[in-house]
Amino acid sequence: MKKLMMLLKESYLLVKKHKFYFLLPLLICLAFLALLAFHIGPGIVISFIYAGV
């Protein structure tokens, strides 16, 4: 969890420093999807891969 917080902090600092404000919603969505996949577990993700979705 510590690494995730550090990654989010570094991403925010990158956006703030270089004025890439259009990346902020993308980063938030990717972080949400990563947390959702971690919470649900790999079983559902693997079933989507095998289904070809």
C-alpha positions as CSV (number, residue, x, y, z in Angstrom):
1,M,0.0,0.0,0.0
2,K,2.9,2.3,0.7
3,K,4.2,1.8,-2.9
4,L,0.8,2.6,-4.3
5,M,0.6,5.9,-2.3
6,M,4.1,6.8,-3.5
7,L,3.2,6.1,-7.1
8,L,0.1,8.3,-6.8
9,K,2.0,11.1,-5.2
10,E,4.7,11.0,-7.9
11,S,2.0,10.9,-10.6
12,Y,0.4,14.0,-9.1
13,L,3.7,15.8,-8.9
14,L,4.4,15.0,-12.5
15,V,1.0,16.4,-13.6
16,K,1.4,19.5,-11.5
17,K,5.0,20.2,-12.6
18,H,4.5,19.8,-16.4
19,K,0.9,21.1,-16.4
20,F,-0.5,17.8,-17.9
21,Y,-4.0,18.4,-16.3
22,F,-5.6,16.3,-19.1
23,L,-3.9,13.2,-17.7
24,L,-5.4,13.6,-14.2
25,P,-8.8,11.9,-15.1
26,L,-7.0,9.1,-16.9
27,L,-4.7,8.5,-13.9
28,I,-7.7,8.5,-11.5
29,C,-9.6,6.0,-13.7
30,L,-6.6,3.7,-14.0
31,A,-6.1,3.8,-10.3
32,F,-9.7,3.0,-9.7
33,L,-9.6,0.0,-12.1
34,A,-6.4,-1.3,-10.5
35,L,-8.0,-1.2,-7.0
36,L,-11.1,-2.8,-8.3
37,A,-9.2,-5.6,-10.0
38,F,-7.2,-6.1,-6.8
39,H,-10.3,-6.2,-4.6
40,I,-12.3,-8.5,-6.9
41,G,-9.4,-10.9,-7.4
42,P,-7.6,-12.5,-10.4
43,G,-10.3,-15.1,-11.0
44,I,-12.7,-12.7,-12.7
45,V,-10.0,-11.0,-14.7
46,I,-8.7,-14.4,-16.0
47,S,-12.2,-15.3,-17.1
48,F,-12.5,-12.2,-19.2
49,I,-9.1,-12.9,-20.8
50,Y,-10.2,-16.5,-21.7
51,A,-13.5,-15.2,-23.1
52,G,-11.6,-12.9,-25.4
53,V,-13.2,-9.7,-24.2
